[in-house]
Amino acid sequence: METGIQEKGSLSIHTENIFPIIKKFLYSDHEIFLRELVSNAVDATQKLKKLSSYGEFNGELGDLKVTIKLDKDAKTITISDNGIGMTAEEIKKYINQIAFSGATEFVEKYKDKGDESKIIGNFGLGFYSAYMVASNVEIITKSYKEDSEAVRWECDGSTEYELTSAEKAERGSDIILHIAEDSEEFLDEHRLRGILEKYGKFLPVQIEFEDKVINNVSPIWTKNPADLVDQDYIDFYKELYPYSEDPLFWIHLNVDYPFNLTGVLYFPKLKNDFQGQREKIQLYSRQVFITDEVKDIVPDFLQLLHGVIDSPDIPLNVSRSYLQSDGNVKKINGYITRKVADKLSELFKNNREEFEKKFDDIGLFVKYGIISDEKFYEKAKDFCLLKNVDGKYFTISEYRDFVKDNQTDKNDTQVWLYTTDEKKQDAFVQSAKKRSYDILQLTSVIDSHFINALEQKVEKTTVKRVDAETLDKLIEKDFKLESILTQDDQDKAKKLFEEIAGNKTANIQVEAMPVDELPVVITFPEFMRRMTDMQASSGQKSMFGDMPLMFTVSLNANHPVIGRIIQTENEDDQKVLAKQVYDLALLSQGLLTGNDLTQFIQRTVTTL
């Protein structure tokens, strides 16, 4: 029905031009225009579907889809849908008036301030993102309503528009972008395909580009878990991360109160890769990709997981570039933490043997959670496993019972011993084993922080590396060994090794140790070494700067070699012997380098 619409006018904004403001402040990334326009087209088709289900549209739905066409010669990009379309009145309402509250005041208030943080979040302007890349935009649209007339709207980015009748046989809308000279990068089909696949890979309506559908309209998180098998989840993981190993297991999220949230979170094989695993969770809103920076929604330690979260209730700024503070965000954060803890608890209880096999891969994640989230710890303390050098796993409470009798010191405090490198610290591990002490393996990049958390959370427990002290000082008992050296001989030994060491960072002391211990033992104070490890794991400079690490040199007063050195009358021979056992101790801790190492090798060879 032809009515011959022909109208010119100004957009209802009392300022000279809103578009430079939109272009400068609203969207920092210009490729977003395609996400916004395609999302609008999807919404138009979804609305028609709903109207049909309500009985308000009785026509044929047909093949609902969104089509993107590129015309390099005409320098246009056209986004077409066969959704609800618009009447002339609806164009005036939704396009001309830029239907948002307080628009005039908003523009007047912020147009000169250049403050993006205030601009964002005040109104929603999906369609107008087109003007970031287009010098002129046309809309040709026809409403689904009976006897509707097709109309054409055009605006060149000023506040002036033109609305006229148009020729269009089918319902729906065509948005035609005449690409500006400074945005001709978007006239490349590979660039457009990349953007469409990034933001529209899982949109719920078919997206067609260059005669090919580029999206999966029913991704796994939209389906009922009861209808899925393990292979479905693994296949979807490969779709998200094509070159990754299979995940260990996953959690299907599905909640509709007090917020809507769906998704699938996967546990990857973490090993010791702490930083490289981050930013692998993708955030969607109604199947539209938003971001992979989910730090406000997902607790820090859960960002080591992979997968997808989809929620229409997550408050986004107008450009959907970042999250805004909101009560729902905290609720979602807490919900995800609880679901993850419940899943791990369930796996542990249902099949501990299988859980233990996976723990080396997920231990980093569990420990990180214990360090950073008290609520997670309350559940994780029952499934966090400690592994000893014999390869046996214990829960925290099981380990307390296991070492209680033999590793409780004279102050009734349990002492848990650990190694960070069993091969390098083998001599100390073997010495501890002679006393029937148990030694834990704590080798991950965050174990220095995890140890601190254990000491804070587990009552009357201290954790020490196996080379932090000599054994009698690691776990102090009520009895003490007597020295077979006289006090005078002890003083001589101390003075001799201070000369030999010539090192202000080495604290020389004489101790009565078992005769089967080494003659000289080098240990590092637990506090200083742990602080250094913690700062190294977080990428910070050590609080001790470039100072060499302090260490203690303990001379075993009961070892025959020390007695023999003291009794050697020739001063030169005495120094050679002392230097040899001292260098052996340095070598055992990886501290013997350079010329000292060369001389040690030469001395050793000459005695063969």
TIMI-705521 format. One record per residue (C-alpha): residue number from 1; residue in three letters; x, y, z. Coordinates in steps of 0.02 Angstrom, whole numbers, plus 50000, padded with zeros to 5 digits. Layout:
<pts>
[NUM,"Ala",[X,Y,Z]]
...
</pts>
This chain:
<pts>
[1,"Met",[50000,50000,50000]]
[2,"Glu",[50086,50158,49938]]
[3,"Thr",[50067,50316,50041]]
[4,"Gly",[50214,50409,49970]]
[5,"Ile",[50308,50445,50130]]
[6,"Gln",[50433,50583,50110]]
[7,"Glu",[50500,50668,50263]]
[8,"Lys",[50655,50761,50315]]
[9,"Gly",[50697,50814,50490]]
[10,"Ser",[50821,50823,50632]]
[11,"Leu",[50860,50690,50760]]
[12,"Ser",[50791,50733,50932]]
[13,"Ile",[50953,50786,51010]]
[14,"His",[50985,50964,51063]]
[15,"Thr",[51166,50972,51014]]
[16,"Glu",[51257,51000,50852]]
[17,"Asn",[51313,50820,50828]]
[18,"Ile",[51311,50665,50938]]
[19,"Phe",[51406,50555,50817]]
[20,"Pro",[51583,50616,50849]]
[21,"Ile",[51549,50585,51034]]
[22,"Ile",[51489,50409,50998]]
[23,"Lys",[51638,50376,50887]]
[24,"Lys",[51765,50447,51008]]
[25,"Phe",[51705,50385,51175]]
[26,"Leu",[51574,50250,51163]]
[27,"Tyr",[51667,50111,51075]]
[28,"Ser",[51854,50095,51091]]
[29,"Asp",[51861,49955,50962]]
[30,"His",[51778,49997,50796]]
[31,"Glu",[51752,49816,50745]]
[32,"Ile",[51614,49811,50875]]
[33,"Phe",[51494,49889,50747]]
[34,"Leu",[51469,49720,50665]]
[35,"Arg",[51430,49634,50830]]
[36,"Glu",[51301,49766,50872]]
[37,"Leu",[51213,49767,50704]]
[38,"Val",[51212,49578,50688]]
[39,"Ser",[51148,49563,50867]]
[40,"Asn",[51007,49684,50826]]
[41,"Ala",[50963,49582,50672]]
[42,"Val",[50961,49423,50777]]
[43,"Asp",[50848,49509,50904]]
[44,"Ala",[50728,49557,50764]]
[45,"Thr",[50711,49375,50709]]
[46,"Gln",[50696,49313,50888]]
[47,"Lys",[50557,49437,50923]]
[48,"Leu",[50461,49376,50772]]
[49,"Lys",[50479,49198,50836]]
[50,"Lys",[50407,49249,51004]]
[51,"Leu",[50262,49343,50924]]
[52,"Ser",[50224,49187,50824]]
[53,"Ser",[50224,49080,50981]]
[54,"Tyr",[50106,49204,51065]]
[55,"Gly",[49988,49195,50916]]
[56,"Glu",[50018,49378,50873]]
[57,"Phe",[50096,49334,50706]]
[58,"Asn",[50007,49205,50599]]
[59,"Gly",[50114,49212,50442]]
[60,"Glu",[50250,49092,50389]]
[61,"Leu",[50413,49113,50485]]
[62,"Gly",[50512,49035,50344]]
[63,"Asp",[50700,49013,50358]]
[64,"Leu",[50749,49140,50490]]
[65,"Lys",[50926,49201,50465]]
[66,"Val",[51040,49352,50458]]
[67,"Thr",[51143,49383,50301]]
[68,"Ile",[51297,49493,50284]]
[69,"Lys",[51346,49550,50110]]
[70,"Leu",[51503,49641,50057]]
[71,"Asp",[51512,49746,49899]]
[72,"Lys",[51691,49806,49877]]
[73,"Asp",[51652,49908,49721]]
[74,"Ala",[51509,50002,49801]]
[75,"Lys",[51605,50006,49967]]
[76,"Thr",[51455,49943,50064]]
[77,"Ile",[51418,49814,50197]]
[78,"Thr",[51236,49758,50210]]
[79,"Ile",[51163,49669,50362]]
[80,"Ser",[50994,49591,50319]]
[81,"Asp",[50866,49499,50424]]
[82,"Asn",[50690,49432,50396]]
[83,"Gly",[50629,49476,50569]]
[84,"Ile",[50495,49596,50630]]
[85,"Gly",[50548,49747,50528]]
[86,"Met",[50489,49924,50567]]
[87,"Thr",[50352,50042,50515]]
[88,"Ala",[50385,50226,50480]]
[89,"Glu",[50319,50269,50653]]
[90,"Glu",[50433,50141,50734]]
[91,"Ile",[50583,50212,50642]]
[92,"Lys",[50540,50384,50709]]
[93,"Lys",[50522,50313,50883]]
[94,"Tyr",[50672,50197,50892]]
[95,"Ile",[50795,50276,50771]]
[96,"Asn",[50758,50462,50761]]
[97,"Gln",[50726,50494,50944]]
[98,"Ile",[50871,50381,50997]]
[99,"Ala",[50757,50311,51130]]
[100,"Phe",[50853,50324,51291]]
[101,"Ser",[50820,50421,51449]]
[102,"Gly",[50905,50588,51479]]
[103,"Ala",[50995,50590,51311]]
[104,"Thr",[50997,50778,51291]]
[105,"Glu",[51060,50810,51467]]
[106,"Phe",[51186,50671,51448]]
[107,"Val",[51262,50740,51288]]
[108,"Glu",[51266,50918,51352]]
[109,"Lys",[51349,50862,51512]]
[110,"Tyr",[51486,50755,51439]]
[111,"Lys",[51520,50811,51260]]
[112,"Asp",[51669,50920,51311]]
[113,"Lys",[51736,50821,51457]]
[114,"Gly",[51816,50675,51368]]
[115,"Asp",[51779,50565,51517]]
[116,"Glu",[51741,50392,51450]]
[117,"Ser",[51710,50318,51622]]
[118,"Lys",[51561,50434,51645]]
[119,"Ile",[51494,50418,51468]]
[120,"Ile",[51487,50230,51470]]
[121,"Gly",[51335,50149,51543]]
[122,"Asn",[51214,50294,51525]]
[123,"Phe",[51118,50230,51374]]
[124,"Gly",[51111,50091,51244]]
[125,"Leu",[51155,50133,51065]]
[126,"Gly",[51186,49974,50965]]
[127,"Phe",[51128,50040,50797]]
[128,"Tyr",[51229,50201,50805]]
[129,"Ser",[51393,50105,50818]]
[130,"Ala",[51375,50097,50627]]
[131,"Tyr",[51437,50276,50617]]
[132,"Met",[51608,50225,50682]]
[133,"Val",[51643,50151,50510]]
[134,"Ala",[51510,50223,50394]]
[135,"Ser",[51495,50397,50319]]
[136,"Asn",[51314,50361,50275]]
[137,"Val",[51189,50231,50335]]
[138,"Glu",[51027,50173,50253]]
[139,"Ile",[50890,50068,50328]]
[140,"Ile",[50766,49985,50211]]
[141,"Thr",[50634,49897,50315]]
[142,"Lys",[50462,49822,50308]]
[143,"Ser",[50360,49776,50462]]
[144,"Tyr",[50285,49603,50488]]
[145,"Lys",[50118,49690,50520]]
[146,"Glu",[49986,49669,50386]]
[147,"Asp",[49972,49806,50253]]
[148,"Ser",[50137,49882,50311]]
[149,"Glu",[50230,49992,50190]]
[150,"Ala",[50416,49974,50162]]
[151,"Val",[50515,50129,50212]]
[152,"Arg",[50689,50193,50186]]
[153,"Trp",[50785,50296,50315]]
[154,"Glu",[50951,50380,50279]]
[155,"Cys",[51071,50485,50380]]
[156,"Asp",[51247,50543,50341]]
[157,"Gly",[51307,50559,50519]]
[158,"Ser",[51241,50734,50546]]
[159,"Thr",[51082,50762,50644]]
[160,"Glu",[50983,50774,50480]]
[161,"Tyr",[50890,50621,50414]]
[162,"Glu",[50775,50577,50270]]
[163,"Leu",[50628,50455,50279]]
[164,"Thr",[50543,50398,50117]]
[165,"Ser",[50440,50256,50046]]
[166,"Ala",[50538,50108,49978]]
[167,"Glu",[50522,49952,49873]]
[168,"Lys",[50540,49794,49978]]
[169,"Ala",[50434,49638,49952]]
[170,"Glu",[50481,49537,50109]]
[171,"Arg",[50470,49585,50293]]
[172,"Gly",[50631,49625,50387]]
[173,"Ser",[50769,49753,50379]]
[174,"Asp",[50923,49790,50275]]
[175,"Ile",[51053,49900,50357]]
[176,"Ile",[51168,49969,50221]]
[177,"Leu",[51333,50044,50279]]
[178,"His",[51427,50157,50158]]
[179,"Ile",[51601,50133,50226]]
[180,"Ala",[51703,50289,50263]]
[181,"Glu",[51877,50313,50191]]
[182,"Asp",[51962,50291,50360]]
[183,"Ser",[51875,50123,50388]]
[184,"Glu",[51906,50035,50223]]
[185,"Glu",[51997,49896,50317]]
[186,"Phe",[51822,49825,50345]]
[187,"Leu",[51796,49800,50158]]
[188,"Asp",[51905,49645,50169]]
[189,"Glu",[51808,49481,50174]]
[190,"His",[51938,49397,50287]]
[191,"Arg",[51926,49539,50412]]
[192,"Leu",[51736,49529,50414]]
[193,"Arg",[51735,49340,50431]]
[194,"Gly",[51856,49352,50578]]
[195,"Ile",[51744,49477,50668]]
[196,"Leu",[51588,49373,50635]]
[197,"Glu",[51671,49215,50698]]
[198,"Lys",[51736,49304,50852]]
[199,"Tyr",[51572,49382,50907]]
[200,"Gly",[51441,49277,50820]]
[201,"Lys",[51508,49101,50826]]
[202,"Phe",[51365,49042,50936]]
[203,"Leu",[51223,49161,50895]]
[204,"Pro",[51052,49076,50904]]
[205,"Val",[51003,49122,50725]]
[206,"Gln",[51097,49068,50570]]
[207,"Ile",[51224,49198,50514]]
[208,"Glu",[51266,49184,50330]]
[209,"Phe",[51418,49265,50252]]
[210,"Glu",[51480,49231,50075]]
[211,"Asp",[51344,49098,50058]]
[212,"Lys",[51409,49001,50209]]
[213,"Val",[51335,48985,50384]]
[214,"Ile",[51472,49035,50506]]
[215,"Asn",[51391,48993,50673]]
[216,"Asn",[51333,48850,50783]]
[217,"Val",[51156,48902,50835]]
[218,"Ser",[51142,48771,50975]]
[219,"Pro",[51305,48768,51073]]
[220,"Ile",[51321,48641,51210]]
[221,"Trp",[51282,48759,51354]]
[222,"Thr",[51107,48789,51287]]
[223,"Lys",[51064,48604,51296]]
[224,"Asn",[51002,48493,51437]]
[225,"Pro",[51148,48400,51519]]
[226,"Ala",[51040,48243,51521]]
[227,"Asp",[51042,48244,51330]]
[228,"Leu",[51232,48252,51319]]
[229,"Val",[51371,48124,51331]]
[230,"Asp",[51555,48148,51375]]
[231,"Gln",[51608,48155,51193]]
[232,"Asp",[51490,48302,51164]]
[233,"Tyr",[51583,48402,51296]]
[234,"Ile",[51753,48352,51229]]
[235,"Asp",[51702,48397,51051]]
[236,"Phe",[51643,48568,51108]]
[237,"Tyr",[51806,48595,51202]]
[238,"Lys",[51900,48559,51041]]
[239,"Glu",[51787,48684,50952]]
[240,"Leu",[51838,48817,51079]]
[241,"Tyr",[52022,48768,51093]]
[242,"Pro",[52071,48670,50937]]
[243,"Tyr",[52251,48632,50986]]
[244,"Ser",[52229,48590,51170]]
[245,"Glu",[52240,48424,51259]]
[246,"Asp",[52075,48348,51313]]
[247,"Pro",[52007,48423,51475]]
[248,"Leu",[52010,48323,51636]]
[249,"Phe",[51826,48352,51675]]
[250,"Trp",[51694,48489,51667]]
[251,"Ile",[51547,48572,51753]]
[252,"His",[51385,48614,51664]]
[253,"Leu",[51312,48773,51741]]
[254,"Asn",[51126,48804,51735]]
[255,"Val",[51035,48921,51854]]
[256,"Asp",[50881,49032,51832]]
[257,"Tyr",[50864,49106,52006]]
[258,"Pro",[50912,49230,52076]]
[259,"Phe",[50996,49263,51908]]
[260,"Asn",[51005,49178,51740]]
[261,"Leu",[51167,49091,51700]]
[262,"Thr",[51219,48945,51591]]
[263,"Gly",[51386,48882,51534]]
[264,"Val",[51516,48746,51538]]
[265,"Leu",[51680,48761,51634]]
[266,"Tyr",[51822,48642,51595]]
[267,"Phe",[51969,48589,51702]]
[268,"Pro",[52122,48587,51590]]
[269,"Lys",[52286,48501,51630]]
[270,"Leu",[52369,48644,51722]]
[271,"Lys",[52536,48568,51773]]
[272,"Asn",[52643,48717,51825]]
[273,"Asp",[52584,48838,51691]]
[274,"Phe",[52515,48974,51803]]
[275,"Gln",[52502,49125,51689]]
[276,"Gly",[52482,49045,51517]]
[277,"Gln",[52314,48970,51560]]
[278,"Arg",[52224,49132,51598]]
[279,"Glu",[52094,49225,51494]]
[280,"Lys",[52024,49063,51424]]
[281,"Ile",[51847,49083,51492]]
[282,"Gln",[51733,49168,51366]]
[283,"Leu",[51588,49276,51425]]
[284,"Tyr",[51429,49281,51320]]
[285,"Ser",[51263,49371,51339]]
[286,"Arg",[51122,49278,51250]]
[287,"Gln",[51252,49188,51145]]
[288,"Val",[51338,49350,51091]]
[289,"Phe",[51523,49350,51134]]
[290,"Ile",[51567,49492,51251]]
[291,"Thr",[51743,49468,51319]]
[292,"Asp",[51870,49345,51385]]
[293,"Glu",[51915,49460,51530]]
[294,"Val",[51803,49389,51665]]
[295,"Lys",[51894,49444,51822]]
[296,"Asp",[51741,49527,51899]]
[297,"Ile",[51627,49378,51872]]
[298,"Val",[51746,49235,51904]]
[299,"Pro",[51860,49231,52058]]
[300,"Asp",[52043,49250,52018]]
[301,"Phe",[52088,49069,52050]]
[302,"Leu",[51946,49006,51940]]
[303,"Gln",[52016,49101,51792]]
[304,"Leu",[52133,48953,51770]]
[305,"Leu",[51982,48858,51705]]
[306,"His",[51925,48859,51523]]
[307,"Gly",[51752,48867,51446]]
[308,"Val",[51600,48978,51425]]
[309,"Ile",[51484,49077,51538]]
[310,"Asp",[51325,49152,51467]]
[311,"Ser",[51213,49268,51567]]
[312,"Pro",[51092,49405,51514]]
[313,"Asp",[51095,49468,51694]]
[314,"Ile",[51277,49523,51692]]
[315,"Pro",[51275,49714,51689]]
[316,"Leu",[51377,49779,51543]]
[317,"Asn",[51419,49954,51493]]
[318,"Val",[51339,50018,51333]]
[319,"Ser",[51483,49961,51225]]
[320,"Arg",[51480,49792,51313]]
[321,"Ser",[51667,49814,51338]]
[322,"Tyr",[51675,49785,51525]]
[323,"Leu",[51569,49742,51674]]
[324,"Gln",[51489,49864,51792]]
[325,"Ser",[51479,49841,51980]]
[326,"Asp",[51320,49754,52028]]
[327,"Gly",[51250,49638,52161]]
[328,"Asn",[51221,49504,52030]]
[329,"Val",[51405,49497,51989]]
[330,"Lys",[51447,49451,52169]]
[331,"Lys",[51308,49321,52172]]
[332,"Ile",[51369,49244,52010]]
[333,"Asn",[51547,49245,52076]]
[334,"Gly",[51493,49152,52233]]
[335,"Tyr",[51384,49029,52136]]
[336,"Ile",[51524,48979,52019]]
[337,"Thr",[51645,48954,52164]]
[338,"Arg",[51519,48843,52253]]
[339,"Lys",[51482,48739,52098]]
[340,"Val",[51667,48709,52065]]
[341,"Ala",[51699,48658,52246]]
[342,"Asp",[51548,48542,52244]]
[343,"Lys",[51606,48460,52082]]
[344,"Leu",[51781,48427,52150]]
[345,"Ser",[51710,48360,52312]]
[346,"Glu",[51594,48245,52217]]
[347,"Leu",[51736,48178,52109]]
[348,"Phe",[51843,48147,52262]]
[349,"Lys",[51707,48054,52356]]
[350,"Asn",[51647,47952,52208]]
[351,"Asn",[51816,47890,52149]]
[352,"Arg",[51966,47940,52253]]
[353,"Glu",[52087,47836,52150]]
[354,"Glu",[52042,47928,51989]]
[355,"Phe",[52045,48095,52081]]
[356,"Glu",[52222,48060,52142]]
[357,"Lys",[52278,48025,51963]]
[358,"Lys",[52212,48195,51909]]
[359,"Phe",[52274,48292,52060]]
[360,"Asp",[52448,48328,51991]]
[361,"Asp",[52360,48420,51849]]
[362,"Ile",[52234,48517,51955]]
[363,"Gly",[52332,48538,52117]]
[364,"Leu",[52392,48710,52064]]
[365,"Phe",[52213,48767,52042]]
[366,"Val",[52152,48694,52208]]
[367,"Lys",[52298,48768,52305]]
[368,"Tyr",[52271,48938,52224]]
[369,"Gly",[52089,48930,52278]]
[370,"Ile",[52137,48888,52457]]
[371,"Ile",[52257,49035,52462]]
[372,"Ser",[52136,49162,52392]]
[373,"Asp",[51959,49113,52442]]
[374,"Glu",[51906,49069,52619]]
[375,"Lys",[51738,48996,52565]]
[376,"Phe",[51825,48884,52440]]
[377,"Tyr",[51947,48827,52574]]
[378,"Glu",[51806,48770,52688]]
[379,"Lys",[51759,48639,52558]]
[380,"Ala",[51930,48613,52479]]
[381,"Lys",[52014,48564,52642]]
[382,"Asp",[51925,48396,52627]]
[383,"Phe",[51986,48358,52450]]
[384,"Cys",[52151,48453,52436]]
[385,"Leu",[52285,48320,52429]]
[386,"Leu",[52463,48322,52493]]
[387,"Lys",[52585,48205,52405]]
[388,"Asn",[52742,48137,52487]]
[389,"Val",[52905,48085,52405]]
[390,"Asp",[52845,47904,52404]]
[391,"Gly",[52699,47955,52291]]
[392,"Lys",[52565,47931,52424]]
[393,"Tyr",[52421,48055,52438]]
[394,"Phe",[52340,48120,52598]]
[395,"Thr",[52203,48243,52638]]
[396,"Ile",[52256,48378,52761]]
[397,"Ser",[52173,48291,52909]]
[398,"Glu",[52243,48122,52857]]
[399,"Tyr",[52418,48194,52851]]
[400,"Arg",[52402,48267,53024]]
[401,"Asp",[52361,48095,53091]]
[402,"Phe",[52499,48014,52988]]
[403,"Val",[52644,48119,53057]]
[404,"Lys",[52573,48156,53229]]
[405,"Asp",[52677,48032,53330]]
[406,"Asn",[52847,48057,53248]]
[407,"Gln",[52845,48240,53193]]
[408,"Thr",[52776,48332,53344]]
[409,"Asp",[52908,48439,53427]]
[410,"Lys",[52937,48477,53610]]
[411,"Asn",[52813,48624,53599]]
[412,"Asp",[52674,48506,53541]]
[413,"Thr",[52681,48580,53365]]
[414,"Gln",[52679,48469,53213]]
[415,"Val",[52822,48498,53091]]
[416,"Trp",[52785,48454,52911]]
[417,"Leu",[52941,48434,52805]]
[418,"Tyr",[52944,48461,52618]]
[419,"Thr",[53058,48465,52467]]
[420,"Thr",[53047,48580,52317]]
[421,"Asp",[53167,48473,52215]]
[422,"Glu",[53191,48295,52274]]
[423,"Lys",[53347,48267,52167]]
[424,"Lys",[53438,48425,52221]]
[425,"Gln",[53391,48400,52403]]
[426,"Asp",[53416,48212,52403]]
[427,"Ala",[53548,48211,52542]]
[428,"Phe",[53429,48302,52659]]
[429,"Val",[53282,48192,52608]]
[430,"Gln",[53383,48035,52644]]
[431,"Ser",[53439,48101,52813]]
[432,"Ala",[53259,48139,52861]]
[433,"Lys",[53204,47967,52804]]
[434,"Lys",[53334,47886,52919]]
[435,"Arg",[53235,47963,53062]]
[436,"Ser",[53072,47895,52985]]
[437,"Tyr",[53017,48073,52948]]
[438,"Asp",[52896,48097,52804]]
[439,"Ile",[52933,48225,52668]]
[440,"Leu",[52803,48310,52559]]
[441,"Gln",[52828,48360,52378]]
[442,"Leu",[52787,48546,52360]]
[443,"Thr",[52855,48591,52190]]
[444,"Ser",[52726,48705,52107]]
[445,"Val",[52752,48889,52073]]
[446,"Ile",[52632,48943,52212]]
[447,"Asp",[52683,48820,52346]]
[448,"Ser",[52777,48952,52445]]
[449,"His",[52610,49044,52463]]
[450,"Phe",[52516,48881,52493]]
[451,"Ile",[52634,48838,52637]]
[452,"Asn",[52593,49003,52721]]
[453,"Ala",[52407,48967,52701]]
[454,"Leu",[52428,48795,52780]]
[455,"Glu",[52517,48867,52930]]
[456,"Gln",[52379,48995,52954]]
[457,"Lys",[52236,48872,52933]]
[458,"Val",[52300,48710,53011]]
[459,"Glu",[52313,48725,53199]]
[460,"Lys",[52482,48703,53285]]
[461,"Thr",[52574,48660,53125]]
[462,"Thr",[52732,48730,53048]]
[463,"Val",[52801,48686,52878]]
[464,"Lys",[52989,48681,52843]]
[465,"Arg",[53092,48636,52692]]
[466,"Val",[53199,48486,52728]]
[467,"Asp",[53359,48588,52710]]
[468,"Ala",[53302,48736,52817]]
[469,"Glu",[53395,48674,52971]]
[470,"Thr",[53492,48525,53031]]
[471,"Leu",[53373,48384,53078]]
[472,"Asp",[53382,48410,53265]]
[473,"Lys",[53331,48591,53240]]
[474,"Leu",[53198,48553,53110]]
[475,"Ile",[53102,48451,53236]]
[476,"Glu",[53165,48493,53409]]
[477,"Lys",[53140,48356,53538]]
[478,"Asp",[53172,48357,53726]]
[479,"Phe",[53335,48260,53713]]
[480,"Lys",[53499,48322,53642]]
[481,"Leu",[53653,48231,53580]]
[482,"Glu",[53817,48264,53668]]
[483,"Ser",[53969,48322,53570]]
[484,"Ile",[54124,48212,53571]]
[485,"Leu",[54229,48367,53536]]
[486,"Thr",[54287,48473,53682]]
[487,"Gln",[54234,48653,53687]]
[488,"Asp",[54410,48704,53640]]
[489,"Asp",[54406,48590,53486]]
[490,"Gln",[54235,48659,53438]]
[491,"Asp",[54304,48836,53446]]
[492,"Lys",[54453,48786,53339]]
[493,"Ala",[54339,48705,53210]]
[494,"Lys",[54228,48859,53202]]
[495,"Lys",[54376,48977,53179]]
[496,"Leu",[54455,48866,53045]]
[497,"Phe",[54296,48855,52940]]
[498,"Glu",[54264,49042,52957]]
[499,"Glu",[54435,49068,52879]]
[500,"Ile",[54401,48940,52744]]
[501,"Ala",[54229,49012,52702]]
[502,"Gly",[54289,49192,52695]]
[503,"Asn",[54106,49231,52671]]
[504,"Lys",[54005,49352,52776]]
[505,"Thr",[53842,49272,52719]]
[506,"Ala",[53891,49104,52793]]
[507,"Asn",[53850,49080,52978]]
[508,"Ile",[53968,48946,53046]]
[509,"Gln",[53911,48843,53195]]
[510,"Val",[53961,48678,53276]]
[511,"Glu",[53825,48553,53319]]
[512,"Ala",[53815,48382,53397]]
[513,"Met",[53735,48278,53261]]
[514,"Pro",[53720,48090,53233]]
[515,"Val",[53882,48013,53174]]
[516,"Asp",[53801,47953,53013]]
[517,"Glu",[53757,48130,52959]]
[518,"Leu",[53873,48227,52842]]
[519,"Pro",[54024,48315,52917]]
[520,"Val",[53967,48486,52852]]
[521,"Val",[53785,48532,52817]]
[522,"Ile",[53729,48693,52733]]
[523,"Thr",[53551,48752,52767]]
[524,"Phe",[53447,48905,52723]]
[525,"Pro",[53335,48996,52848]]
[526,"Glu",[53155,48949,52806]]
[527,"Phe",[53086,49126,52820]]
[528,"Met",[53212,49211,52707]]
[529,"Arg",[53209,49074,52575]]
[530,"Arg",[53019,49066,52575]]
[531,"Met",[53002,49255,52555]]
[532,"Thr",[53123,49248,52409]]
[533,"Asp",[53024,49106,52329]]
[534,"Met",[52859,49198,52352]]
[535,"Gln",[52924,49356,52271]]
[536,"Ala",[53002,49259,52128]]
[537,"Ser",[52836,49169,52094]]
[538,"Ser",[52744,49335,52086]]
[539,"Gly",[52875,49416,51973]]
[540,"Gln",[52929,49543,52103]]
[541,"Lys",[53106,49592,52146]]
[542,"Ser",[53168,49511,52304]]
[543,"Met",[53154,49618,52460]]
[544,"Phe",[53334,49569,52490]]
[545,"Gly",[53384,49650,52325]]
[546,"Asp",[53541,49577,52248]]
[547,"Met",[53612,49522,52416]]
[548,"Pro",[53669,49340,52419]]
[549,"Leu",[53555,49226,52518]]
[550,"Met",[53612,49198,52698]]
[551,"Phe",[53649,49019,52743]]
[552,"Thr",[53706,48919,52894]]
[553,"Val",[53857,48804,52892]]
[554,"Ser",[53837,48671,53026]]
[555,"Leu",[53991,48569,53073]]
[556,"Asn",[53950,48397,53138]]
[557,"Ala",[54047,48385,53301]]
[558,"Asn",[54020,48197,53305]]
[559,"His",[54081,48156,53131]]
[560,"Pro",[54255,48077,53125]]
[561,"Val",[54309,48187,52978]]
[562,"Ile",[54287,48346,53082]]
[563,"Gly",[54387,48265,53224]]
[564,"Arg",[54523,48216,53101]]
[565,"Ile",[54535,48392,53031]]
[566,"Ile",[54554,48467,53205]]
[567,"Gln",[54690,48340,53248]]
[568,"Thr",[54790,48373,53088]]
[569,"Glu",[54950,48460,53143]]
[570,"Asn",[55007,48527,52975]]
[571,"Glu",[54913,48690,52951]]
[572,"Asp",[54913,48681,52761]]
[573,"Asp",[54849,48502,52760]]
[574,"Gln",[54717,48551,52887]]
[575,"Lys",[54654,48693,52776]]
[576,"Val",[54650,48582,52620]]
[577,"Leu",[54546,48451,52712]]
[578,"Ala",[54428,48584,52782]]
[579,"Lys",[54411,48667,52612]]
[580,"Gln",[54370,48500,52531]]
[581,"Val",[54226,48456,52649]]
[582,"Tyr",[54163,48635,52646]]
[583,"Asp",[54160,48634,52455]]
[584,"Leu",[54069,48467,52459]]
[585,"Ala",[53933,48548,52563]]
[586,"Leu",[53924,48697,52443]]
[587,"Leu",[53916,48576,52297]]
[588,"Ser",[53768,48484,52375]]
[589,"Gln",[53670,48647,52376]]
[590,"Gly",[53723,48706,52203]]
[591,"Leu",[53827,48847,52277]]
[592,"Leu",[53998,48793,52214]]
[593,"Thr",[54037,48886,52052]]
[594,"Gly",[54175,48967,51951]]
[595,"Asn",[54355,48953,52008]]
[596,"Asp",[54306,48870,52172]]
[597,"Leu",[54222,48729,52075]]
[598,"Thr",[54373,48709,51960]]
[599,"Gln",[54494,48699,52107]]
[600,"Phe",[54381,48574,52195]]
[601,"Ile",[54382,48461,52043]]
[602,"Gln",[54572,48473,52026]]
[603,"Arg",[54598,48434,52211]]
[604,"Thr",[54481,48285,52199]]
[605,"Val",[54567,48216,52044]]
[606,"Thr",[54742,48227,52122]]
[607,"Thr",[54687,48119,52269]]
[608,"Leu",[54627,47976,52156]]
</pts>
